[in-house]
Amino acid sequence: MSLETGKVNSVQPGSGEVRNTPVRRSGIRIMGRLVGLVTPLLPVMLLAILLGTLGYLCAIFLTILAGFGLLHILLAAAGMELNPGTAGLLLGAEPGTLFVLLIVLAVARGLLHYGEQYCNHFIAFKLLAIIRHKVFAALRRLCPARLEGRDKGNLISVITSDIELLEVFYAHTISPIAIAIATSLVMALFIGQFSPAGAMLALAGYIAVGAVLPLVFGKRGGGAGMEFRGAFGDLNSFILDSLRGLDETIQYGQGERRRRQMQERSDSLGALQKKLNRLEAAQRSVTNLVILLFSLAMLLLMITMKQAGEADLVGMVIASIAMMGSFGPVTALSNLSNNLNQTLAAGERVLSILEEKPQVEEVCGREHTDFEGAQAEKVSFGYGEEEILRDYSVEIPGGKVIGIHGASGSGKSTFLKLLMRFFDVREGKILISGKDVREINTADLRGMESYVTQETSLFHDSIAANIAVGKPGASMEEIVEAAKKASVHDFILSLPKGYETEVGELGDTLSGGERQRIGIARAFLHDAPFLLLDEPTSNLDSLNEGIILKSLKEERKNRTVVLVSHRKSTMNLADTVYEMDKASRPGQEREAL
């Protein structure tokens, strides 16, 4: 990963616009933050490092022992005396003993490698579950202000593929770095027994292959990795939009155009993948070349020292073999860097969500508040530079039905979101029971309000489960009663599976009016004293509108209702109606229709 900044797709809250912005962290900082998440599993990580180091040493010493066996045969045939010390003991060992040692090391290598991989993947998948939980918790914290208008495809990409890519970091990056450092130090000490200069050359080789080359190629590929993750998320968004708009695409003959656009995006993504593949191929080639050069340099150094009488034949051969066979850990580290470009880009996107500050901070620990009425005092609010409400004031007495009538875009829905404290006002106050909503426990506020939006969101679940969202743990009798109040009970019973009927993704098996009535049933089940209805009859015909308004009239007892609509007929239910339009932001009271 580059130590320089790359690019990442981000979204301006509320804008729905995805654009490229600089990555906030370097690769080292991203790795530091990701490593910090390992703290709860540190003992398992240390065990993985120990097993991995021992496993690599077993593999390396397989070659070294074979070298000692070969020297044993050659020296014995030449009748040469054996040197004292460890080398002499190994040279003096019988071929059968060396053969047994080779088998032991080979078996130990397999067992140790399995143990290391098991520990690393245990850590990886455990942490991926923890990170997913943290990301979903962060999204709940950011919702709805920070997520309104945000590219859903990119969010799905973060939640799925980006988090999944972190498996490479946790299973194949953290411990390999520590293993490479530990193994390199052990091998430098081993080679140092034969030649201090050889030990220094070995360290230089390990650093070049395991650190210098990954950093150099990481700088070249860091931006490409981030660009690839962003393009991947954009393609996800495009596919998601295409699936949701499939009917319109067929109706208006846009299939070929959408196919062409998808092909162009796929080709662009493929070009970025080819660029990353070329970088990886170049790095592998350069890495292999550097390994050969350092191995050759070690051989030439030891030959020179042998000729100068500073090393013997055993030192010359074993030091050279040890150098050639000990690049495995640092080679694995070097090969990580190209995959790491994408992994750290994914890590940056995940960390950005985890660290993003919510636009509206939740309140807790305050005295419990009961609903007694609501009020807006000279409220001003807007999205970005666009002003929606200016000096808006309205009184909502307890037990009354307040209608807010106006054209689309006049700020009616925005006002309801301010009452729910989905956003905070820029100026003025939203008061509930005489208290500023910013001083009321968020759980209390949401508990005393039921909010029915213009477009009811349904989950891919049964109708009963969708209604029960309004009151977790509700009995079937309560669900049926709420459905009756929303005039949707008879329709539900007409379905083959009744309340257990699946509504499909986003409720696409139901009409808009049916979805809206289920949303109203959900609000009735919540049974809050303050009911906010945003265009509750907009998707209903006149007959069903009358049925819903009759239900609302019957259910208004002990409730305060804010009824937002552009339909004048819907306002018949209101005790007081406020007109709202773009030309006159402040609420202007008029008599109920």
Secondary structure, 3 states (H helix, E strand, C coil): CCCCCCEEEEECCCCCCEEEEECCCCHHHHHHHHHHCCHHHHHHHHHHHHHHHHHHHHHHHHHHHHHHHHHHHHHHHHCCCCCCHHHHHHHHCCHHHHHHHHHHHHHHHHHHHHHHHHHHHHHHHHHHHHHHHHHHHHHHHHCCCCCCCCCHHHHHHHHHHHHHHHHHHHHHCHHHHHHHHHHHHHHHHHHHCCCHHHHHHHHHHHHHHHHHHHHHHHHHHHHHHHHHHHHHHHHHHHHHHHHHCHHHHHHCCCHHHHHHHHHHHHHHHHHHHHHHHHHHHHHHHHHHHHHHHHHHHHHHHHHHHHHCCCCCHHHHHHHHHHHHHCCHHHHHHHHHHHHHHHHHHHHHHHHHHHHCCCCCCCCCCCCCCCCCEEEEEEEEEEECCEEEEEEEEEEEECCCEEEEEECCCCCHHHHHHHHCCCCCCCEEEEEECCEEHHHCCHHHHHHCEEEECCCCCCCCCEHHHHHHHHCCCCCHHHHHHHHHHCCCHHHHHCCCCHHHCECCHHHCCCCHHHHHHHHHHHHHHHCCCEEEEECCCCCCCHHHHHHHHHHHHHHCCCCEEEEEECCCCHHHHCCEEEEEECCEEEEEEEECC
